[in-house]
């Protein structure tokens, strides 16, 4: 049994890199106290708790709705935005609203001659934190919009390309025909 204890206590060359075993058995080597290299476990109340955003009321969070696009790339009429059924003022870009912590329904739609591009998402807003929501209105009035927690693609690209092809292909064909025969 003593031989087993000696093997376990003495470092061997196979356990450590070259020269390390000599340093561990050197008389001047003293291991650090056990308490100095232990990291205390986080308490249950502070573990992974986000720092609250400045300026928020206690028990409130922030919903940031990003309406993708601009007046030049989408529509001159900004999509409408509702949180929990309440119509809010919106603009292209980031729209931030302070809400009580909990689950909230975020809705958006575009409107020209009729309402289109409807999308909704239920989000859980933790106290003192922000939740980002992204909305992308469609490129035409005959489909719904996209809403999610990451940047969203715009629906209706194929229909828009088809519409532009139906307009420009005959126009270009007429110009070519007029140049050759005209």
mmCIF file of the C-alpha atoms, coordinates in Angstrom:
data_MODEL
# 
_entry.id   MODEL 
# 
loop_
_atom_site.group_PDB 
_atom_site.id 
_atom_site.type_symbol 
_atom_site.label_atom_id 
_atom_site.label_alt_id 
_atom_site.label_comp_id 
_atom_site.label_asym_id 
_atom_site.label_entity_id 
_atom_site.label_seq_id 
_atom_site.pdbx_PDB_ins_code 
_atom_site.Cartn_x 
_atom_site.Cartn_y 
_atom_site.Cartn_z 
_atom_site.occupancy 
_atom_site.B_iso_or_equiv 
_atom_site.pdbx_formal_charge 
_atom_site.auth_seq_id 
_atom_site.auth_comp_id 
_atom_site.auth_asym_id 
_atom_site.auth_atom_id 
_atom_site.pdbx_PDB_model_num 
ATOM 1   C CA . UNK A 1 1   ? 0.000   0.000  0.000   1.00 0.00 ? 1   UNK A CA 1 
ATOM 2   C CA . UNK A 1 2   ? 2.879   2.367  0.734   1.00 0.00 ? 2   UNK A CA 1 
ATOM 3   C CA . UNK A 1 3   ? 4.202   1.880  -2.799  1.00 0.00 ? 3   UNK A CA 1 
ATOM 4   C CA . UNK A 1 4   ? 0.817   2.931  -4.243  1.00 0.00 ? 4   UNK A CA 1 
ATOM 5   C CA . UNK A 1 5   ? 0.772   6.079  -2.049  1.00 0.00 ? 5   UNK A CA 1 
ATOM 6   C CA . UNK A 1 6   ? 4.309   7.001  -3.187  1.00 0.00 ? 6   UNK A CA 1 
ATOM 7   C CA . UNK A 1 7   ? 3.314   6.675  -6.851  1.00 0.00 ? 7   UNK A CA 1 
ATOM 8   C CA . UNK A 1 8   ? 0.188   8.793  -6.354  1.00 0.00 ? 8   UNK A CA 1 
ATOM 9   C CA . UNK A 1 9   ? 2.062   11.528 -4.431  1.00 0.00 ? 9   UNK A CA 1 
ATOM 10  C CA . UNK A 1 10  ? 5.151   11.830 -6.594  1.00 0.00 ? 10  UNK A CA 1 
ATOM 11  C CA . UNK A 1 11  ? 4.761   13.395 -10.032 1.00 0.00 ? 11  UNK A CA 1 
ATOM 12  C CA . UNK A 1 12  ? 6.006   11.295 -12.881 1.00 0.00 ? 12  UNK A CA 1 
ATOM 13  C CA . UNK A 1 13  ? 7.499   12.511 -16.132 1.00 0.00 ? 13  UNK A CA 1 
ATOM 14  C CA . UNK A 1 14  ? 4.571   11.053 -18.068 1.00 0.00 ? 14  UNK A CA 1 
ATOM 15  C CA . UNK A 1 15  ? 2.012   13.177 -16.171 1.00 0.00 ? 15  UNK A CA 1 
ATOM 16  C CA . UNK A 1 16  ? 3.599   16.581 -16.755 1.00 0.00 ? 16  UNK A CA 1 
ATOM 17  C CA . UNK A 1 17  ? 5.492   18.341 -19.543 1.00 0.00 ? 17  UNK A CA 1 
ATOM 18  C CA . UNK A 1 18  ? 9.296   18.165 -19.535 1.00 0.00 ? 18  UNK A CA 1 
ATOM 19  C CA . UNK A 1 19  ? 10.781  19.921 -16.511 1.00 0.00 ? 19  UNK A CA 1 
ATOM 20  C CA . UNK A 1 20  ? 7.430   20.387 -14.737 1.00 0.00 ? 20  UNK A CA 1 
ATOM 21  C CA . UNK A 1 21  ? 7.813   17.291 -12.533 1.00 0.00 ? 21  UNK A CA 1 
ATOM 22  C CA . UNK A 1 22  ? 11.136  18.666 -11.244 1.00 0.00 ? 22  UNK A CA 1 
ATOM 23  C CA . UNK A 1 23  ? 9.531   22.002 -10.358 1.00 0.00 ? 23  UNK A CA 1 
ATOM 24  C CA . UNK A 1 24  ? 6.715   20.328 -8.417  1.00 0.00 ? 24  UNK A CA 1 
ATOM 25  C CA . UNK A 1 25  ? 9.149   18.276 -6.307  1.00 0.00 ? 25  UNK A CA 1 
ATOM 26  C CA . UNK A 1 26  ? 11.599  21.149 -5.779  1.00 0.00 ? 26  UNK A CA 1 
ATOM 27  C CA . UNK A 1 27  ? 11.888  22.090 -2.094  1.00 0.00 ? 27  UNK A CA 1 
ATOM 28  C CA . UNK A 1 28  ? 11.003  25.760 -2.789  1.00 0.00 ? 28  UNK A CA 1 
ATOM 29  C CA . UNK A 1 29  ? 7.682   24.836 -4.448  1.00 0.00 ? 29  UNK A CA 1 
ATOM 30  C CA . UNK A 1 30  ? 4.639   25.527 -2.298  1.00 0.00 ? 30  UNK A CA 1 
ATOM 31  C CA . UNK A 1 31  ? 1.192   25.059 -3.800  1.00 0.00 ? 31  UNK A CA 1 
ATOM 32  C CA . UNK A 1 32  ? -1.235  27.995 -3.443  1.00 0.00 ? 32  UNK A CA 1 
ATOM 33  C CA . UNK A 1 33  ? -3.919  27.754 -0.778  1.00 0.00 ? 33  UNK A CA 1 
ATOM 34  C CA . UNK A 1 34  ? -6.992  25.919 -2.007  1.00 0.00 ? 34  UNK A CA 1 
ATOM 35  C CA . UNK A 1 35  ? -9.257  28.951 -1.433  1.00 0.00 ? 35  UNK A CA 1 
ATOM 36  C CA . UNK A 1 36  ? -7.387  31.314 -3.795  1.00 0.00 ? 36  UNK A CA 1 
ATOM 37  C CA . UNK A 1 37  ? -8.086  29.464 -7.018  1.00 0.00 ? 37  UNK A CA 1 
ATOM 38  C CA . UNK A 1 38  ? -11.709 28.546 -6.390  1.00 0.00 ? 38  UNK A CA 1 
ATOM 39  C CA . UNK A 1 39  ? -14.385 30.757 -7.923  1.00 0.00 ? 39  UNK A CA 1 
ATOM 40  C CA . UNK A 1 40  ? -17.426 31.056 -5.699  1.00 0.00 ? 40  UNK A CA 1 
ATOM 41  C CA . UNK A 1 41  ? -20.654 29.904 -7.325  1.00 0.00 ? 41  UNK A CA 1 
ATOM 42  C CA . UNK A 1 42  ? -23.060 32.681 -8.321  1.00 0.00 ? 42  UNK A CA 1 
ATOM 43  C CA . UNK A 1 43  ? -26.062 33.133 -6.093  1.00 0.00 ? 43  UNK A CA 1 
ATOM 44  C CA . UNK A 1 44  ? -29.450 32.102 -7.410  1.00 0.00 ? 44  UNK A CA 1 
ATOM 45  C CA . UNK A 1 45  ? -30.699 35.698 -7.490  1.00 0.00 ? 45  UNK A CA 1 
ATOM 46  C CA . UNK A 1 46  ? -27.803 37.177 -9.463  1.00 0.00 ? 46  UNK A CA 1 
ATOM 47  C CA . UNK A 1 47  ? -26.907 34.319 -11.810 1.00 0.00 ? 47  UNK A CA 1 
ATOM 48  C CA . UNK A 1 48  ? -27.271 35.433 -15.416 1.00 0.00 ? 48  UNK A CA 1 
ATOM 49  C CA . UNK A 1 49  ? -29.495 38.396 -14.516 1.00 0.00 ? 49  UNK A CA 1 
ATOM 50  C CA . UNK A 1 50  ? -29.246 41.118 -17.158 1.00 0.00 ? 50  UNK A CA 1 
ATOM 51  C CA . UNK A 1 51  ? -28.486 44.623 -16.038 1.00 0.00 ? 51  UNK A CA 1 
ATOM 52  C CA . UNK A 1 52  ? -31.641 46.712 -16.235 1.00 0.00 ? 52  UNK A CA 1 
ATOM 53  C CA . UNK A 1 53  ? -31.783 49.356 -18.938 1.00 0.00 ? 53  UNK A CA 1 
ATOM 54  C CA . UNK A 1 54  ? -31.466 52.906 -17.630 1.00 0.00 ? 54  UNK A CA 1 
ATOM 55  C CA . UNK A 1 55  ? -34.612 55.003 -17.520 1.00 0.00 ? 55  UNK A CA 1 
ATOM 56  C CA . UNK A 1 56  ? -37.105 52.124 -17.237 1.00 0.00 ? 56  UNK A CA 1 
ATOM 57  C CA . UNK A 1 57  ? -39.777 52.056 -14.571 1.00 0.00 ? 57  UNK A CA 1 
ATOM 58  C CA . UNK A 1 58  ? -39.444 49.161 -12.094 1.00 0.00 ? 58  UNK A CA 1 
ATOM 59  C CA . UNK A 1 59  ? -41.099 46.013 -13.434 1.00 0.00 ? 59  UNK A CA 1 
ATOM 60  C CA . UNK A 1 60  ? -41.088 47.307 -17.022 1.00 0.00 ? 60  UNK A CA 1 
ATOM 61  C CA . UNK A 1 61  ? -39.228 46.308 -20.158 1.00 0.00 ? 61  UNK A CA 1 
ATOM 62  C CA . UNK A 1 62  ? -38.719 47.666 -23.638 1.00 0.00 ? 62  UNK A CA 1 
ATOM 63  C CA . UNK A 1 63  ? -40.172 46.443 -26.945 1.00 0.00 ? 63  UNK A CA 1 
ATOM 64  C CA . UNK A 1 64  ? -38.107 47.683 -29.905 1.00 0.00 ? 64  UNK A CA 1 
ATOM 65  C CA . UNK A 1 65  ? -40.001 47.194 -33.163 1.00 0.00 ? 65  UNK A CA 1 
ATOM 66  C CA . UNK A 1 66  ? -37.783 47.588 -36.227 1.00 0.00 ? 66  UNK A CA 1 
ATOM 67  C CA . UNK A 1 67  ? -39.897 48.452 -39.269 1.00 0.00 ? 67  UNK A CA 1 
ATOM 68  C CA . UNK A 1 68  ? -37.634 47.469 -42.135 1.00 0.00 ? 68  UNK A CA 1 
ATOM 69  C CA . UNK A 1 69  ? -37.359 49.607 -45.234 1.00 0.00 ? 69  UNK A CA 1 
ATOM 70  C CA . UNK A 1 70  ? -37.776 53.335 -45.828 1.00 0.00 ? 70  UNK A CA 1 
ATOM 71  C CA . UNK A 1 71  ? -39.981 55.755 -47.737 1.00 0.00 ? 71  UNK A CA 1 
ATOM 72  C CA . UNK A 1 72  ? -37.734 55.189 -50.768 1.00 0.00 ? 72  UNK A CA 1 
ATOM 73  C CA . UNK A 1 73  ? -37.636 51.361 -50.645 1.00 0.00 ? 73  UNK A CA 1 
ATOM 74  C CA . UNK A 1 74  ? -41.062 50.422 -49.281 1.00 0.00 ? 74  UNK A CA 1 
ATOM 75  C CA . UNK A 1 75  ? -44.057 52.705 -49.211 1.00 0.00 ? 75  UNK A CA 1 
ATOM 76  C CA . UNK A 1 76  ? -44.562 56.389 -48.596 1.00 0.00 ? 76  UNK A CA 1 
ATOM 77  C CA . UNK A 1 77  ? -47.172 55.402 -46.014 1.00 0.00 ? 77  UNK A CA 1 
ATOM 78  C CA . UNK A 1 78  ? -45.489 54.019 -42.885 1.00 0.00 ? 78  UNK A CA 1 
ATOM 79  C CA . UNK A 1 79  ? -46.934 50.686 -41.678 1.00 0.00 ? 79  UNK A CA 1 
ATOM 80  C CA . UNK A 1 80  ? -49.208 50.869 -38.643 1.00 0.00 ? 80  UNK A CA 1 
ATOM 81  C CA . UNK A 1 81  ? -48.061 49.357 -35.361 1.00 0.00 ? 81  UNK A CA 1 
ATOM 82  C CA . UNK A 1 82  ? -50.112 48.044 -32.444 1.00 0.00 ? 82  UNK A CA 1 
ATOM 83  C CA . UNK A 1 83  ? -49.070 46.606 -29.090 1.00 0.00 ? 83  UNK A CA 1 
ATOM 84  C CA . UNK A 1 84  ? -51.809 44.762 -27.191 1.00 0.00 ? 84  UNK A CA 1 
ATOM 85  C CA . UNK A 1 85  ? -54.442 46.189 -29.554 1.00 0.00 ? 85  UNK A CA 1 
ATOM 86  C CA . UNK A 1 86  ? -53.400 49.813 -29.004 1.00 0.00 ? 86  UNK A CA 1 
ATOM 87  C CA . UNK A 1 87  ? -52.472 51.778 -32.148 1.00 0.00 ? 87  UNK A CA 1 
ATOM 88  C CA . UNK A 1 88  ? -49.113 53.536 -31.721 1.00 0.00 ? 88  UNK A CA 1 
ATOM 89  C CA . UNK A 1 89  ? -47.224 56.157 -33.698 1.00 0.00 ? 89  UNK A CA 1 
ATOM 90  C CA . UNK A 1 90  ? -44.618 54.452 -35.868 1.00 0.00 ? 90  UNK A CA 1 
ATOM 91  C CA . UNK A 1 91  ? -41.820 55.271 -38.292 1.00 0.00 ? 91  UNK A CA 1 
ATOM 92  C CA . UNK A 1 92  ? -39.386 53.334 -40.446 1.00 0.00 ? 92  UNK A CA 1 
ATOM 93  C CA . UNK A 1 93  ? -36.471 52.125 -38.329 1.00 0.00 ? 93  UNK A CA 1 
ATOM 94  C CA . UNK A 1 94  ? -36.517 51.485 -34.587 1.00 0.00 ? 94  UNK A CA 1 
ATOM 95  C CA . UNK A 1 95  ? -39.669 52.212 -32.569 1.00 0.00 ? 95  UNK A CA 1 
ATOM 96  C CA . UNK A 1 96  ? -39.120 51.728 -28.813 1.00 0.00 ? 96  UNK A CA 1 
ATOM 97  C CA . UNK A 1 97  ? -41.979 51.390 -26.337 1.00 0.00 ? 97  UNK A CA 1 
ATOM 98  C CA . UNK A 1 98  ? -41.842 50.863 -22.568 1.00 0.00 ? 98  UNK A CA 1 
ATOM 99  C CA . UNK A 1 99  ? -44.276 48.136 -21.452 1.00 0.00 ? 99  UNK A CA 1 
ATOM 100 C CA . UNK A 1 100 ? -44.925 46.245 -18.207 1.00 0.00 ? 100 UNK A CA 1 
ATOM 101 C CA . UNK A 1 101 ? -43.002 42.978 -17.979 1.00 0.00 ? 101 UNK A CA 1 
ATOM 102 C CA . UNK A 1 102 ? -44.888 39.986 -19.366 1.00 0.00 ? 102 UNK A CA 1 
ATOM 103 C CA . UNK A 1 103 ? -46.340 38.706 -22.623 1.00 0.00 ? 103 UNK A CA 1 
ATOM 104 C CA . UNK A 1 104 ? -47.428 41.316 -25.195 1.00 0.00 ? 104 UNK A CA 1 
ATOM 105 C CA . UNK A 1 105 ? -48.927 41.007 -28.687 1.00 0.00 ? 105 UNK A CA 1 
ATOM 106 C CA . UNK A 1 106 ? -47.121 43.080 -31.325 1.00 0.00 ? 106 UNK A CA 1 
ATOM 107 C CA . UNK A 1 107 ? -49.040 43.629 -34.580 1.00 0.00 ? 107 UNK A CA 1 
ATOM 108 C CA . UNK A 1 108 ? -48.194 45.537 -37.736 1.00 0.00 ? 108 UNK A CA 1 
ATOM 109 C CA . UNK A 1 109 ? -49.857 46.101 -41.089 1.00 0.00 ? 109 UNK A CA 1 
ATOM 110 C CA . UNK A 1 110 ? -49.626 48.359 -44.114 1.00 0.00 ? 110 UNK A CA 1 
ATOM 111 C CA . UNK A 1 111 ? -52.537 50.159 -45.688 1.00 0.00 ? 111 UNK A CA 1 
ATOM 112 C CA . UNK A 1 112 ? -53.101 51.882 -48.985 1.00 0.00 ? 112 UNK A CA 1 
ATOM 113 C CA . UNK A 1 113 ? -56.494 51.204 -50.537 1.00 0.00 ? 113 UNK A CA 1 
ATOM 114 C CA . UNK A 1 114 ? -56.988 48.259 -48.212 1.00 0.00 ? 114 UNK A CA 1 
ATOM 115 C CA . UNK A 1 115 ? -55.217 46.727 -45.213 1.00 0.00 ? 115 UNK A CA 1 
ATOM 116 C CA . UNK A 1 116 ? -52.448 44.280 -46.189 1.00 0.00 ? 116 UNK A CA 1 
ATOM 117 C CA . UNK A 1 117 ? -49.180 42.895 -44.851 1.00 0.00 ? 117 UNK A CA 1 
ATOM 118 C CA . UNK A 1 118 ? -50.685 41.837 -41.532 1.00 0.00 ? 118 UNK A CA 1 
ATOM 119 C CA . UNK A 1 119 ? -48.303 40.151 -39.109 1.00 0.00 ? 119 UNK A CA 1 
ATOM 120 C CA . UNK A 1 120 ? -48.351 39.534 -35.375 1.00 0.00 ? 120 UNK A CA 1 
ATOM 121 C CA . UNK A 1 121 ? -46.060 38.088 -32.747 1.00 0.00 ? 121 UNK A CA 1 
ATOM 122 C CA . UNK A 1 122 ? -46.469 37.419 -29.029 1.00 0.00 ? 122 UNK A CA 1 
ATOM 123 C CA . UNK A 1 123 ? -43.300 38.387 -27.137 1.00 0.00 ? 123 UNK A CA 1 
ATOM 124 C CA . UNK A 1 124 ? -42.288 37.848 -23.523 1.00 0.00 ? 124 UNK A CA 1 
ATOM 125 C CA . UNK A 1 125 ? -40.667 40.994 -22.142 1.00 0.00 ? 125 UNK A CA 1 
ATOM 126 C CA . UNK A 1 126 ? -38.548 40.402 -19.017 1.00 0.00 ? 126 UNK A CA 1 
ATOM 127 C CA . UNK A 1 127 ? -38.341 43.193 -16.427 1.00 0.00 ? 127 UNK A CA 1 
ATOM 128 C CA . UNK A 1 128 ? -35.478 45.603 -17.110 1.00 0.00 ? 128 UNK A CA 1 
ATOM 129 C CA . UNK A 1 129 ? -34.680 44.114 -20.530 1.00 0.00 ? 129 UNK A CA 1 
ATOM 130 C CA . UNK A 1 130 ? -35.418 44.852 -24.175 1.00 0.00 ? 130 UNK A CA 1 
ATOM 131 C CA . UNK A 1 131 ? -36.892 42.591 -26.843 1.00 0.00 ? 131 UNK A CA 1 
ATOM 132 C CA . UNK A 1 132 ? -36.201 43.340 -30.520 1.00 0.00 ? 132 UNK A CA 1 
ATOM 133 C CA . UNK A 1 133 ? -38.977 42.619 -33.033 1.00 0.00 ? 133 UNK A CA 1 
ATOM 134 C CA . UNK A 1 134 ? -38.532 42.989 -36.807 1.00 0.00 ? 134 UNK A CA 1 
ATOM 135 C CA . UNK A 1 135 ? -41.350 43.652 -39.307 1.00 0.00 ? 135 UNK A CA 1 
ATOM 136 C CA . UNK A 1 136 ? -41.067 43.586 -43.098 1.00 0.00 ? 136 UNK A CA 1 
ATOM 137 C CA . UNK A 1 137 ? -44.040 44.723 -45.177 1.00 0.00 ? 137 UNK A CA 1 
ATOM 138 C CA . UNK A 1 138 ? -44.621 42.834 -48.444 1.00 0.00 ? 138 UNK A CA 1 
ATOM 139 C CA . UNK A 1 139 ? -43.815 44.286 -51.863 1.00 0.00 ? 139 UNK A CA 1 
ATOM 140 C CA . UNK A 1 140 ? -47.468 44.089 -52.992 1.00 0.00 ? 140 UNK A CA 1 
ATOM 141 C CA . UNK A 1 141 ? -50.940 44.143 -51.449 1.00 0.00 ? 141 UNK A CA 1 
ATOM 142 C CA . UNK A 1 142 ? -51.868 40.505 -51.928 1.00 0.00 ? 142 UNK A CA 1 
ATOM 143 C CA . UNK A 1 143 ? -49.888 38.807 -49.156 1.00 0.00 ? 143 UNK A CA 1 
ATOM 144 C CA . UNK A 1 144 ? -49.065 39.063 -45.465 1.00 0.00 ? 144 UNK A CA 1 
ATOM 145 C CA . UNK A 1 145 ? -45.995 40.627 -43.895 1.00 0.00 ? 145 UNK A CA 1 
ATOM 146 C CA . UNK A 1 146 ? -43.217 38.951 -41.924 1.00 0.00 ? 146 UNK A CA 1 
ATOM 147 C CA . UNK A 1 147 ? -42.524 39.498 -38.227 1.00 0.00 ? 147 UNK A CA 1 
ATOM 148 C CA . UNK A 1 148 ? -39.954 37.817 -36.018 1.00 0.00 ? 148 UNK A CA 1 
ATOM 149 C CA . UNK A 1 149 ? -37.094 38.232 -33.563 1.00 0.00 ? 149 UNK A CA 1 
ATOM 150 C CA . UNK A 1 150 ? -34.479 38.525 -36.325 1.00 0.00 ? 150 UNK A CA 1 
ATOM 151 C CA . UNK A 1 151 ? -34.310 40.534 -39.551 1.00 0.00 ? 151 UNK A CA 1 
ATOM 152 C CA . UNK A 1 152 ? -37.097 39.366 -41.880 1.00 0.00 ? 152 UNK A CA 1 
ATOM 153 C CA . UNK A 1 153 ? -37.191 38.828 -45.656 1.00 0.00 ? 153 UNK A CA 1 
ATOM 154 C CA . UNK A 1 154 ? -39.831 40.682 -47.669 1.00 0.00 ? 154 UNK A CA 1 
ATOM 155 C CA . UNK A 1 155 ? -42.589 38.655 -49.306 1.00 0.00 ? 155 UNK A CA 1 
ATOM 156 C CA . UNK A 1 156 ? -43.682 39.221 -52.882 1.00 0.00 ? 156 UNK A CA 1 
ATOM 157 C CA . UNK A 1 157 ? -40.331 39.438 -54.669 1.00 0.00 ? 157 UNK A CA 1 
ATOM 158 C CA . UNK A 1 158 ? -41.322 36.928 -57.376 1.00 0.00 ? 158 UNK A CA 1 
ATOM 159 C CA . UNK A 1 159 ? -44.627 38.705 -58.036 1.00 0.00 ? 159 UNK A CA 1 
ATOM 160 C CA . UNK A 1 160 ? -42.857 42.078 -58.263 1.00 0.00 ? 160 UNK A CA 1 
ATOM 161 C CA . UNK A 1 161 ? -40.296 40.713 -60.746 1.00 0.00 ? 161 UNK A CA 1 
ATOM 162 C CA . UNK A 1 162 ? -43.096 39.179 -62.829 1.00 0.00 ? 162 UNK A CA 1 
ATOM 163 C CA . UNK A 1 163 ? -45.017 42.474 -62.839 1.00 0.00 ? 163 UNK A CA 1 
ATOM 164 C CA . UNK A 1 164 ? -41.938 44.461 -63.873 1.00 0.00 ? 164 UNK A CA 1 
ATOM 165 C CA . UNK A 1 165 ? -41.178 41.894 -66.612 1.00 0.00 ? 165 UNK A CA 1 
ATOM 166 C CA . UNK A 1 166 ? -44.739 42.197 -67.951 1.00 0.00 ? 166 UNK A CA 1 
ATOM 167 C CA . UNK A 1 167 ? -44.263 45.970 -68.192 1.00 0.00 ? 167 UNK A CA 1 
ATOM 168 C CA . UNK A 1 168 ? -40.693 46.290 -69.439 1.00 0.00 ? 168 UNK A CA 1 
ATOM 169 C CA . UNK A 1 169 ? -40.295 43.274 -71.783 1.00 0.00 ? 169 UNK A CA 1 
ATOM 170 C CA . UNK A 1 170 ? -43.043 44.432 -74.212 1.00 0.00 ? 170 UNK A CA 1 
ATOM 171 C CA . UNK A 1 171 ? -41.768 48.020 -73.945 1.00 0.00 ? 171 UNK A CA 1 
ATOM 172 C CA . UNK A 1 172 ? -38.195 47.000 -74.829 1.00 0.00 ? 172 UNK A CA 1 
ATOM 173 C CA . UNK A 1 173 ? -39.477 44.672 -77.568 1.00 0.00 ? 173 UNK A CA 1 
ATOM 174 C CA . UNK A 1 174 ? -41.465 47.578 -79.065 1.00 0.00 ? 174 UNK A CA 1 
ATOM 175 C CA . UNK A 1 175 ? -38.414 49.853 -78.999 1.00 0.00 ? 175 UNK A CA 1 
ATOM 176 C CA . UNK A 1 176 ? -36.254 47.192 -80.692 1.00 0.00 ? 176 UNK A CA 1 
ATOM 177 C CA . UNK A 1 177 ? -38.960 46.560 -83.353 1.00 0.00 ? 177 UNK A CA 1 
ATOM 178 C CA . UNK A 1 178 ? -39.314 50.301 -83.981 1.00 0.00 ? 178 UNK A CA 1 
ATOM 179 C CA . UNK A 1 179 ? -35.526 50.677 -84.353 1.00 0.00 ? 179 UNK A CA 1 
ATOM 180 C CA . UNK A 1 180 ? -35.314 47.828 -86.891 1.00 0.00 ? 180 UNK A CA 1 
ATOM 181 C CA . UNK A 1 181 ? -38.459 48.445 -88.924 1.00 0.00 ? 181 UNK A CA 1 
ATOM 182 C CA . UNK A 1 182 ? -39.352 51.918 -88.178 1.00 0.00 ? 182 UNK A CA 1 
# 
